[in-house]
Amino acid sequence: MNQTIHRVSGSELTTLLSSGGSVFEIFAALLVLHLFYQRIRASVKVYLLDFTCYRAPDSNRVPMSTLIETIYLDDKLDQESIDFQARILERSWLSNQTSIPPSLMEIPLKKSLSSVKIETMTTIFTSVEDLLKKNKLSPRSIDILITNCSLHSPSPSLSAMVINKFHMRSNIKSFNLSGMGCAAGILSVGLANDLLKVHRGSLALIVSTEALNTHWYIGKDRSMLLTNCLFRMGAAAVLMSSNDHDRDNAKYELLHVVRKNKAKDDRAYRCIYQDIDSDEKQGVSITKDVISVAGDMLKMNLTSLGPLVLPYLEQFQYVIRQIVCKKLKIYESSSSYTPNFKTAFEHFCIHTGGRAVIQAMEMNLNLTKVDIEPSKMTLHRFGNTSSSSIWYALSYLEAKRRMKKGDRVLQIAFGSGFKCNSAVWRCIREVEPNTENKWLDFIDSYPVDVPDSTNIRTG
């Protein structure tokens, strides 16, 4: 029996369902509506209008020798733990310009709820104020607000704190993400992307930060002491839009977001883990498995991302060499072919998780020193600022005037759970650095030669 499939409106579908139409008719109507919705959603473009990064005042600067001296004078750690941190700092790639909250430089160390509130309000409010002022926007024009901070989740939430401070609208769609680790910045971009495509023509504000004060570790567990050596003060505010009229003012268009996690695997789940040590002191443990797990997660993410971004020829070469040749044993199974992702991207913004993370990305993706320069210099100047670090790296590229129309940039980050998230942007106009770029004052002195070790006096 021949049946005709025709376009069905919402009212017609309701009539069809209530009148007891055939299964085929109902299925066809639902399929048409689904395809129509997907087509509309796919046609919505999401833009990055602007972003700002937080730069702490010079008074918050913590030279490595000063940090070691403060730890020594605080008299909470034994000499072996102090020496361990000194050795990590020597090889960390961090400079003497990174910053921590003033409360962590006090003797005795001041860890309190009031101190962490001051820290988060300072980084978040400054970043948002700079972004709104630079773009001459009223806080009431924001339709969607997303905040993310992994280790500090107060009540009311950080998103509520921002709404209260800037007197945003009562019908704003607000979200607060916590416990998502250093990959939460891209996760927030993915959430904003989904929301902006549903609520077409909206304006979204993302705020990414991390709080150091209440989770600064003062014990002797070496896996937990690592965080004190790497994490530093920072934040970023990002403005995104799905309004077609904003395209002329936008810097970038969002092309893809890929999210992968391996939380079902115990080894991956516990490689970055908040816990208490044998002396009942709280900290975040980073195990030796983290680099291996990150490598596995990178492969998972790029396996999904590759078909979306790589030229067909590069994909074909990968299929031939990885599948056909291995099965036919044409070359040793121990060898591996890595697709050339430089055919898909002009720039790379790698999460500044640490020296080992950046070096692993350099090796696994066959990147050059110029490719990892934005992330290496970000780690050197600002340290690991967690979820906001990818924006410091992009800001470096802008300050260097390297972002040209048509350029594609890959942002990729790893986080506890374990997660690997990536975002792909296309530059849609020539990007010139403005006065709010936090690199601008000293960009001419970069890149600098970062030695593998630095002499630190441990007192």
C-alpha positions as CSV (number, residue, x, y, z in Angstrom):
1,M,0.0,0.0,0.0
2,N,1.5,3.3,-1.1
3,Q,1.6,6.1,1.4
4,T,2.7,9.7,0.8
5,I,5.1,11.4,3.3
6,H,4.5,15.1,3.5
7,R,5.6,18.0,5.8
8,V,3.8,18.0,9.1
9,S,3.4,21.0,11.3
10,G,3.2,20.9,15.1
11,S,-0.6,21.3,15.1
12,E,-1.0,18.6,12.4
13,L,1.2,16.2,14.5
14,T,-1.0,16.8,17.6
15,T,-4.1,16.1,15.5
16,L,-2.5,13.0,14.0
17,L,-1.6,11.6,17.4
18,S,-5.0,12.3,19.0
19,S,-6.8,10.8,16.0
20,G,-4.9,7.5,16.2
21,G,-3.0,7.7,12.9
22,S,-1.1,4.7,11.7
23,V,2.3,3.9,13.2
24,F,3.9,4.7,9.9
25,E,2.3,8.2,9.7
26,I,3.3,9.0,13.2
27,F,6.9,7.8,12.7
28,A,7.2,9.7,9.5
29,A,5.9,12.9,11.1
30,L,8.3,12.6,14.0
31,L,11.2,11.9,11.7
32,V,10.4,15.0,9.6
33,L,10.2,17.2,12.7
34,H,13.5,15.7,14.0
35,L,15.3,16.4,10.8
36,F,13.8,19.9,10.5
37,Y,15.0,20.6,14.1
38,Q,18.4,19.3,13.4
39,R,18.7,21.3,10.2
40,I,17.7,24.5,12.0
41,R,20.1,23.8,14.9
42,A,23.0,23.0,12.5
43,S,22.4,26.3,10.7
44,V,22.9,28.3,13.9
45,K,26.4,29.7,14.1
46,V,28.1,30.4,17.4
47,Y,30.7,33.2,17.6
48,L,33.3,34.2,20.1
49,L,33.0,38.0,20.4
50,D,35.7,38.7,22.9
51,F,37.5,37.5,26.1
52,T,39.7,38.8,28.9
53,C,42.2,37.2,31.2
54,Y,43.0,38.2,34.8
55,R,46.4,39.5,35.6
56,A,47.2,39.8,39.3
57,P,48.9,42.9,40.6
58,D,52.7,42.7,41.1
59,S,52.1,42.6,44.9
60,N,50.8,39.0,44.4
61,R,53.9,37.9,42.6
62,V,55.6,34.9,44.1
63,P,59.3,34.3,43.2
64,M,60.3,30.7,43.6
65,S,62.8,31.5,46.3
66,T,60.2,33.5,48.2
67,L,57.7,30.6,48.0
68,I,60.3,28.1,49.3
69,E,61.3,30.5,52.1
70,T,57.6,31.0,53.1
71,I,57.1,27.3,53.3
72,Y,60.2,26.9,55.3
73,L,59.3,29.6,57.8
74,D,55.7,28.4,58.2
75,D,57.3,25.4,59.9
76,K,54.5,22.9,58.9
77,L,56.6,20.7,56.6
78,D,59.8,18.7,57.2
79,Q,63.0,19.5,55.2
80,E,62.5,16.5,52.9
81,S,59.1,17.9,51.7
82,I,60.5,21.3,51.3
83,D,63.4,20.0,49.2
84,F,61.0,17.9,47.1
85,Q,59.0,21.1,46.2
86,A,62.2,22.9,45.4
87,R,63.2,20.2,42.9
88,I,59.8,20.3,41.3
89,L,59.9,24.1,41.0
90,E,63.4,23.9,39.4
91,R,62.0,21.8,36.5
92,S,58.5,23.3,36.3
93,W,59.1,26.0,33.6
94,L,57.4,28.5,35.9
95,S,59.0,32.0,36.2
96,N,59.3,34.3,39.1
97,Q,56.3,36.3,37.8
98,T,53.5,33.9,38.6
99,S,51.0,34.9,41.3
100,I,49.2,33.4,44.3
101,P,46.6,35.0,46.7
102,P,48.2,37.2,49.4
103,S,46.7,35.0,52.1
104,L,49.0,32.1,51.1
105,M,52.1,34.3,51.6
106,E,51.3,35.1,55.2
107,I,53.1,33.4,58.1
108,P,51.4,31.5,59.5
109,L,49.5,30.4,56.4
110,K,46.0,31.9,56.3
111,K,43.4,29.4,55.0
112,S,39.8,30.4,55.5
113,L,36.5,30.8,53.8
114,S,36.7,34.6,54.0
115,S,40.1,34.4,52.2
116,V,38.9,32.2,49.4
117,K,35.9,34.4,48.9
118,I,38.1,37.5,48.5
119,E,40.3,35.5,46.1
120,T,37.4,34.4,43.8
121,M,35.6,37.7,43.9
122,T,38.8,39.5,42.9
123,T,39.6,37.2,39.9
124,I,36.0,36.8,38.7
125,F,34.7,40.4,39.2
126,T,37.8,41.9,37.6
127,S,37.6,39.7,34.6
128,V,33.9,40.3,34.0
129,E,34.2,44.0,34.6
130,D,37.1,44.3,32.1
131,L,35.1,42.3,29.5
132,L,31.9,44.3,29.8
133,K,33.7,47.6,29.9
134,K,35.8,46.8,26.8
135,N,32.8,45.8,24.8
136,K,30.5,48.6,26.2
137,L,27.9,46.0,27.3
138,S,25.3,46.3,30.0
139,P,25.3,43.3,32.4
140,R,21.5,43.1,31.7
141,S,22.2,42.2,28.1
142,I,23.6,38.8,29.1
143,D,21.1,35.9,28.5
144,I,23.2,33.0,29.6
145,L,25.8,32.8,32.4
146,I,28.1,29.9,33.0
147,T,30.7,29.8,35.8
148,N,33.2,27.1,36.5
149,C,35.5,26.6,39.4
150,S,36.6,23.0,40.3
151,L,37.5,23.1,44.0
152,H,35.4,26.0,45.5
153,S,31.7,25.5,45.4
154,P,30.0,27.9,47.8
155,S,26.3,28.5,48.5
156,P,25.0,30.7,47.0
157,S,26.9,29.6,43.9
158,L,29.6,31.6,42.0
159,S,27.1,32.2,39.2
160,A,24.6,33.7,41.8
161,M,27.5,35.8,43.1
162,V,28.1,37.3,39.6
163,I,24.4,38.0,39.1
164,N,24.2,39.7,42.5
165,K,27.4,41.8,41.9
166,F,26.4,43.0,38.4
167,H,22.6,43.2,38.9
168,M,21.8,40.9,36.0
169,R,18.3,40.0,34.8
170,S,16.0,37.8,36.9
171,N,15.3,35.5,33.9
172,I,19.0,34.9,33.0
173,K,19.8,31.2,32.5
174,S,22.6,30.6,34.9
175,F,24.8,27.5,35.5
176,N,27.6,26.8,38.0
177,L,30.0,23.9,37.2
178,S,32.2,22.5,40.0
179,G,34.5,19.5,40.4
180,M,35.1,19.3,36.6
181,G,38.9,20.0,36.8
182,C,41.1,21.9,34.3
183,A,39.0,20.7,31.3
184,A,36.0,22.7,32.5
185,G,36.8,25.8,30.4
186,I,36.1,23.9,27.2
187,L,33.2,22.0,28.8
188,S,31.7,25.4,29.5
189,V,32.2,26.4,25.8
190,G,30.3,23.2,24.9
191,L,27.5,23.9,27.2
192,A,27.2,27.5,25.9
193,N,27.3,26.2,22.4
194,D,24.3,23.9,23.0
195,L,22.3,26.6,24.8
196,L,23.0,29.3,22.2
197,K,21.8,27.0,19.4
198,V,18.6,26.3,21.3
199,H,18.1,29.9,22.3
200,R,19.1,31.5,19.1
201,G,20.2,35.2,19.1
202,S,21.3,35.0,22.8
203,L,24.5,36.3,24.4
204,A,26.4,34.0,26.8
205,L,29.1,34.9,29.4
206,I,31.5,32.2,30.6
207,V,33.7,32.8,33.6
208,S,36.5,30.2,34.3
209,T,38.7,30.3,37.4
210,E,40.2,28.2,40.2
211,A,40.5,28.9,43.9
212,L,43.8,28.2,45.6
213,N,43.4,29.3,49.2
214,T,41.3,26.6,51.0
215,H,42.9,23.8,49.0
216,W,46.5,24.7,49.3
217,Y,48.1,21.6,50.7
218,I,50.2,21.7,53.9
219,G,50.9,18.0,54.4
220,K,53.8,15.7,53.4
221,D,52.2,13.5,50.7
222,R,54.4,14.2,47.6
223,S,51.5,13.4,45.2
224,M,49.5,16.2,46.8
225,L,52.4,18.7,47.1
226,L,52.6,18.8,43.3
227,T,49.6,21.1,43.1
228,N,51.3,23.8,45.2
229,C,54.2,23.8,42.7
230,L,52.0,24.2,39.6
231,F,48.7,26.0,40.2
232,R,48.6,29.8,40.2
233,M,46.1,32.6,40.4
234,G,44.1,33.3,37.2
235,A,40.7,33.6,35.5
236,A,39.1,34.4,32.2
237,A,35.8,35.8,31.0
238,V,34.5,34.8,27.6
239,L,31.6,36.4,25.6
240,M,29.8,34.2,23.0
241,S,26.8,34.8,20.8
242,S,24.5,33.1,18.3
243,N,23.1,36.3,16.9
244,D,23.9,36.6,13.2
245,H,24.2,40.4,13.6
246,D,27.2,39.9,15.9
247,R,29.3,38.2,13.2
248,D,30.9,41.5,12.1
249,N,32.1,42.2,15.6
250,A,33.2,38.6,16.4
251,K,36.7,37.3,16.4
252,Y,36.1,33.6,16.0
253,E,33.4,31.1,14.9
254,L,33.1,27.9,16.9
255,L,33.4,24.9,14.5
256,H,33.6,21.8,16.8
257,V,33.6,20.8,20.5
258,V,34.6,17.2,21.4
259,R,34.4,15.9,24.9
260,K,35.7,12.5,26.1
261,N,35.9,11.0,29.6
262,K,37.1,7.8,31.1
263,A,35.5,8.0,34.5
264,K,34.4,4.3,34.3
265,D,38.1,3.2,34.6
266,D,39.3,3.2,38.2
267,R,42.9,4.1,37.2
268,A,41.8,7.1,35.2
269,Y,39.2,8.1,37.8
270,R,41.8,8.3,40.6
271,C,44.8,9.7,38.8
272,I,43.7,13.2,39.9
273,Y,41.8,12.8,43.1
274,Q,40.8,15.0,46.0
275,D,41.4,13.2,49.3
276,I,42.9,13.3,52.7
277,D,46.4,12.1,53.6
278,S,47.5,9.8,56.5
279,D,47.5,12.9,58.7
280,E,43.9,13.8,57.9
281,K,45.0,16.8,55.8
282,Q,43.1,17.6,52.6
283,G,44.7,17.9,49.2
284,V,44.5,16.9,45.5
285,S,46.6,13.9,44.6
286,I,48.3,13.7,41.2
287,T,49.5,10.1,40.6
288,K,52.2,8.9,38.2
289,D,49.5,7.4,36.0
290,V,48.4,10.9,34.9
291,I,50.6,11.2,31.8
292,S,49.7,7.7,30.6
293,V,46.0,8.3,31.1
294,A,46.2,11.7,29.4
295,G,47.9,10.0,26.4
296,D,45.0,7.5,26.2
297,M,42.4,10.2,26.5
298,L,44.2,12.3,23.8
299,K,43.9,9.4,21.4
300,M,40.2,9.0,22.2
301,N,39.5,12.7,21.6
302,L,41.5,13.0,18.4
303,T,39.9,9.8,17.0
304,S,36.6,11.6,17.2
305,L,38.0,15.0,16.2
306,G,40.1,13.8,13.2
307,P,37.2,13.0,10.8
308,L,35.7,16.4,11.5
309,V,38.8,18.4,10.7
310,L,41.5,16.5,8.8
311,P,41.7,16.7,5.0
312,Y,40.4,13.6,3.2
313,L,43.9,12.7,2.0
314,E,45.3,12.7,5.5
315,Q,42.4,10.6,6.7
316,F,43.0,8.1,3.9
317,Q,46.7,7.9,4.7
318,Y,45.8,7.2,8.3
319,V,43.3,4.4,7.4
320,I,45.8,2.7,5.0
321,R,48.8,2.8,7.4
322,Q,47.0,2.1,10.7
323,I,44.5,-0.6,9.5
324,V,45.5,-2.1,6.3
325,C,49.3,-2.2,6.8
326,K,49.0,-3.5,10.3
327,K,46.7,-6.3,9.3
328,L,49.0,-7.3,6.5
329,K,52.0,-6.9,8.8
330,I,53.7,-4.7,6.3
331,Y,55.5,-2.8,9.1
332,E,56.1,-3.5,12.7
333,S,53.1,-3.4,14.9
334,S,55.0,-1.3,17.5
335,S,55.3,1.6,15.0
336,S,52.4,4.1,14.8
337,Y,51.3,6.7,12.3
338,T,50.0,10.0,13.8
339,P,47.9,12.1,11.5
340,N,49.4,15.5,10.7
341,F,47.0,17.7,12.6
342,K,49.0,20.7,11.3
343,T,47.1,20.2,8.1
344,A,43.9,21.1,10.1
345,F,45.1,23.8,12.4
346,E,47.4,26.8,12.2
347,H,47.6,27.2,16.0
348,F,47.5,25.1,19.2
349,C,46.4,26.3,22.6
350,I,47.3,23.4,25.0
351,H,46.2,23.4,28.6
352,T,49.2,24.4,30.7
353,G,48.9,21.4,33.0
354,G,52.7,21.4,33.5
355,R,55.9,20.8,31.6
356,A,55.2,17.1,31.2
357,V,51.8,17.7,29.7
358,I,53.1,20.2,27.1
359,Q,56.1,18.0,26.2
360,A,53.8,15.0,25.8
361,M,51.5,16.9,23.4
362,E,54.6,18.1,21.4
363,M,55.8,14.5,21.0
364,N,52.4,12.8,20.3
365,L,51.2,15.4,17.7
366,N,54.7,16.0,16.2
367,L,54.4,19.7,17.0
368,T,57.2,22.2,16.6
369,K,58.6,24.6,19.2
370,V,56.6,27.4,17.6
371,D,53.4,25.3,17.9
372,I,53.8,24.8,21.7
373,E,55.2,28.3,22.3
374,P,51.8,29.9,23.4
375,S,51.3,27.2,26.0
376,K,54.9,27.0,27.2
377,M,55.1,30.8,27.6
378,T,51.7,30.9,29.4
379,L,53.0,28.3,31.8
380,H,56.2,30.3,32.3
381,R,54.5,33.6,32.9
382,F,51.2,32.7,34.6
383,G,51.6,29.1,35.7
384,N,48.8,26.5,35.6
385,T,45.7,28.7,35.9
386,S,43.5,25.6,35.5
387,S,40.5,25.9,33.2
388,S,41.4,29.5,32.1
389,S,44.9,28.6,30.8
390,I,43.7,28.0,27.2
391,W,42.5,31.6,27.1
392,Y,45.9,32.9,28.2
393,A,47.5,30.9,25.4
394,L,45.0,32.3,22.8
395,S,45.7,35.8,24.2
396,Y,49.4,35.3,23.7
397,L,48.7,34.5,20.0
398,E,46.7,37.6,19.6
399,A,49.3,39.8,21.3
400,K,51.9,38.3,18.9
401,R,49.5,39.3,16.0
402,R,49.6,35.7,14.7
403,M,45.8,35.3,14.3
404,K,44.9,35.9,10.7
405,K,41.5,35.6,9.0
406,G,40.8,32.0,8.1
407,D,43.2,30.6,10.7
408,R,42.0,27.6,12.7
409,V,43.0,27.1,16.3
410,L,42.7,24.0,18.5
411,Q,42.1,24.4,22.2
412,I,42.6,21.2,24.1
413,A,42.6,20.5,27.9
414,F,42.7,17.6,30.3
415,G,40.9,17.4,33.7
416,S,40.1,15.1,36.6
417,G,37.6,12.4,36.0
418,F,39.5,11.8,33.7
419,K,38.6,14.1,30.8
420,C,40.0,15.4,27.5
421,N,38.0,18.2,25.8
422,S,38.8,20.1,22.6
423,A,37.4,23.1,20.8
424,V,38.0,24.2,17.3
425,W,37.7,27.9,16.3
426,R,38.1,29.7,13.0
427,C,39.3,33.3,13.0
428,I,36.9,35.4,10.9
429,R,38.8,38.7,10.9
430,E,42.2,40.0,11.5
431,V,42.7,40.1,15.3
432,E,44.7,43.0,16.6
433,P,45.6,43.1,20.4
434,N,43.9,45.7,22.4
435,T,44.9,47.5,25.6
436,E,43.1,44.9,27.7
437,N,45.4,42.1,26.5
438,K,47.4,41.0,29.6
439,W,50.4,40.1,27.6
440,L,50.8,43.4,25.8
441,D,53.1,45.2,28.3
442,F,55.8,42.6,27.9
443,I,55.0,40.6,24.8
444,D,58.1,42.0,22.9
445,S,60.3,40.1,25.4
446,Y,58.7,36.8,24.5
447,P,59.4,34.0,23.7
448,V,62.0,33.5,26.3
449,D,64.5,30.7,26.6
450,V,63.1,28.5,29.4
451,P,65.8,26.3,30.9
452,D,65.0,22.8,32.3
453,S,66.1,23.9,35.7
454,T,66.7,27.0,37.8
455,N,68.8,27.4,40.9
456,I,66.7,28.0,43.9
457,R,68.0,28.8,47.3
458,T,66.1,26.7,49.8
459,G,67.3,28.5,52.9
